[in-house]
Every structure is written in structure tokens, then in C-alpha cells.
């Protein structure tokens, strides 16, 4: 993916316009409409329509959630390998103490600041991704995420 703007904490969230701003609202409107019809003119077909509308909403979230889960597993592996290469000997045994959410947040840190940030996260038991990301001074963008 071409880098259109330098990524930072403020703009690192990924929105896919046709998915988030077109498909999502269409499915929500469809579900509300189907539920309304099922309430106003209850019958087995209108109930089935409402259930299908709900199923489509579930699929919408699953379609986005499954690749994100796979991506998180890859980030976990990538970060463990990166930490194994970068961290000092005293910190390497503590790599396993970092949970997936912490590893995902740490991925944006440059190699130069990563070791100090890992030490700080572990010593201060920082678990919120936002808190970790806000501590990063030299943001390394992730332009290939799902």
C-alpha cells in the first residue's frame, strides 16, 4: 500500500470506506427495517427476515474480525522475533510476559526506543494499548495491515 501520509498515533486507524461507510450502514438499515416489519406485521417470513438481517450483521463483524485475529497472531510472532534480536540479555526472558495487546502496541516503536519502552511497559505493568502507543516518540507506521 502506498504511503499517502506519514502515519502517527492520531491517524493509524484503518478504515475501508466501502466496508465501514457503505456496507455497514446498509446492513444496519436492513436489520432495523426487517425488525420493524417483523413487529408491525408478524409472520414467519418477517421473523425469518429479521433473523437474516441479524445474521448479516454478525457476518459483517466476523468478516472484519477474522483477518484482524490472523494479523494479531502474525504481529505477535513478528514482535517476539524482533524483541529476541533487539533486547538485552536481561530482558529476553521477559518477552513471554508481554501479552498480545502489548506486543501489538509496541510494534509501532522504532528499534532504537523499543528496548527502553519494553522495560517501562513491563516494570510499570502498562497494559492499555493507548498508554503504550502514546509513549512512542519515533512512530514507525504499519502500512500493510488488514
C-alpha positions as CSV (number, residue, x, y, z in Angstrom):
1,X,0.0,0.0,0.0
2,X,1.4,3.4,-0.9
3,X,2.2,5.7,1.9
4,X,-0.2,8.7,1.4
5,X,0.6,10.4,4.7
6,X,3.1,9.8,7.5
7,X,1.4,7.6,10.0
8,X,1.1,8.6,13.6
9,X,-0.9,7.8,16.7
10,X,-3.6,10.2,15.5
11,X,-4.1,8.6,12.1
12,X,-3.0,5.0,12.4
13,X,-6.6,3.6,12.5
14,X,-7.6,1.9,9.3
15,X,-11.0,2.5,7.7
16,X,-12.0,0.8,4.5
17,X,-14.6,3.3,3.1
18,X,-16.8,0.9,1.1
19,X,-16.8,-1.6,4.1
20,X,-17.2,0.7,7.1
21,X,-19.2,3.6,5.5
22,X,-21.3,1.8,2.8
23,X,-21.8,-1.9,3.7
24,X,-22.1,-1.4,7.4
25,X,-24.8,1.3,7.3
26,X,-26.7,-0.7,4.6
27,X,-26.7,-3.8,6.8
28,X,-27.8,-1.8,9.8
29,X,-30.7,-0.2,7.9
30,X,-31.7,-3.6,6.5
31,X,-31.7,-5.1,10.0
32,X,-33.8,-2.2,11.5
33,X,-36.2,-2.4,8.6
34,X,-36.6,-6.2,8.9
35,X,-37.2,-6.0,12.7
36,X,-39.7,-3.2,12.2
37,X,-41.6,-5.3,9.6
38,X,-41.5,-8.3,12.0
39,X,-43.0,-6.3,14.8
40,X,-45.7,-4.5,12.7
41,X,-46.8,-7.4,10.6
42,X,-45.5,-10.5,12.4
43,X,-45.3,-13.7,10.4
44,X,-42.8,-16.4,10.0
45,X,-41.4,-14.8,6.8
46,X,-40.9,-11.4,8.5
47,X,-39.4,-13.2,11.5
48,X,-37.0,-15.0,9.2
49,X,-36.2,-11.7,7.5
50,X,-35.3,-10.2,10.9
51,X,-33.1,-13.2,11.7
52,X,-31.4,-13.0,8.4
53,X,-30.7,-9.3,8.9
54,X,-29.2,-10.1,12.3
55,X,-27.1,-12.9,10.6
56,X,-25.8,-10.4,8.0
57,X,-24.7,-8.1,10.8
58,X,-22.9,-10.9,12.5
59,X,-21.2,-11.8,9.2
60,X,-20.2,-8.2,8.8
61,X,-18.3,-8.2,12.1
62,X,-16.9,-11.7,11.5
63,X,-15.6,-10.7,8.1
64,X,-13.6,-7.9,9.7
65,X,-12.7,-9.8,12.8
66,X,-11.2,-13.0,11.3
67,X,-8.4,-11.3,9.3
68,X,-7.7,-9.0,12.3
69,X,-7.2,-12.1,14.5
70,X,-4.8,-13.6,12.0
71,X,-3.0,-10.3,11.7
72,X,-2.6,-10.1,15.5
73,X,-1.1,-13.6,15.6
74,X,1.4,-12.5,12.9
75,X,2.3,-9.3,14.8
76,X,2.8,-11.4,18.0
77,X,5.3,-13.7,16.1
78,X,7.0,-10.7,14.3
79,X,7.4,-8.8,17.6
80,X,8.7,-11.8,19.5
81,X,11.4,-12.3,16.8
82,X,12.2,-8.6,16.7
83,X,12.5,-8.4,20.5
84,X,14.7,-11.5,20.6
85,X,17.0,-9.7,18.2
86,X,16.9,-6.3,19.9
87,X,16.6,-6.7,23.6
88,X,19.5,-7.0,26.1
89,X,20.1,-10.4,27.7
90,X,18.3,-9.4,30.9
91,X,15.1,-8.5,29.1
92,X,14.9,-11.5,26.7
93,X,13.4,-13.9,29.3
94,X,10.7,-11.4,29.9
95,X,9.4,-11.4,26.3
96,X,6.9,-14.0,27.3
97,X,5.5,-11.6,30.0
98,X,4.2,-9.3,27.2
99,X,0.6,-10.1,26.2
100,X,-0.6,-9.8,22.6
101,X,-2.2,-6.4,23.2
102,X,1.1,-5.0,24.5
103,X,3.0,-6.5,21.6
104,X,0.6,-5.0,19.1
105,X,1.0,-1.6,20.6
106,X,4.8,-1.9,20.8
107,X,5.1,-2.7,17.1
108,X,5.0,1.0,16.2
109,X,8.1,1.8,18.2
110,X,11.5,2.2,16.4
111,X,14.2,-0.3,17.2
112,X,16.2,2.5,19.0
113,X,13.4,3.1,21.6
114,X,11.9,-0.4,21.7
115,X,14.1,-1.9,24.5
116,X,13.5,1.0,26.8
117,X,9.8,1.0,26.1
118,X,9.5,-2.7,26.8
119,X,11.3,-2.3,30.1
120,X,9.0,0.5,31.0
121,X,5.9,-1.4,30.0
122,X,6.9,-4.5,32.0
123,X,8.2,-2.6,35.1
124,X,5.2,-0.3,35.3
125,X,2.7,-3.1,34.2
126,X,1.3,-0.9,31.5
127,X,-1.5,-2.9,29.7
128,X,-3.6,-0.3,27.9
129,X,-2.6,-0.1,24.2
130,X,-3.4,3.6,24.1
131,X,-1.0,4.3,27.0
132,X,1.8,2.3,25.3
133,X,1.2,4.0,21.9
134,X,1.3,7.5,23.4
135,X,4.8,6.8,24.9
136,X,6.2,6.1,21.4
137,X,8.4,9.0,20.2
138,X,9.6,7.7,16.9
139,X,6.4,6.2,15.3
140,X,7.0,3.6,12.7
141,X,4.0,3.3,10.5
142,X,2.3,-0.1,9.7
143,X,1.1,0.4,6.1
144,X,0.4,-3.2,5.4
145,X,-2.3,-4.1,7.9
146,X,-5.7,-5.5,7.2
